[in-house]
Amino acid sequence: MDVDWTPFLKAVDPHWKQVKMLFAEHHFLTIICGFFAVLMTISFYKFLKSISPALVGFVLMLILAILVLHWVQTRTEPEVLKPFIDMIAPFFPEVPASTPPPVRR
């Protein structure tokens, strides 16, 4: 039995291009990692709180700090935070010249 996959591939092609473009942007991976870090923090919330309530805040602040530093280096921050990131960006190193800058839309 020989199945012609051409109609299926034509229908899936635009969606596949969108998925490939999404994963090609390196900051998407950062968002996914941040999402899982927050989920892990929430799932371990009771355990962390039993040790020290300040530990939960420390972990959340650490996640936020890593995300802000990533935004400073790659300049992929949300438009709302652009003035703040512009203010602190001169104090941090820039992206190396060999790495192409991310595409902003």
Summary of the structure (lengths in Angstrom):
residues: 105
radius of gyration: 19.9
end to end distance: 45.9
largest distance: 64.6
contacts: 200
relative contact order: 0.09
helix: 75%
strand: 0%
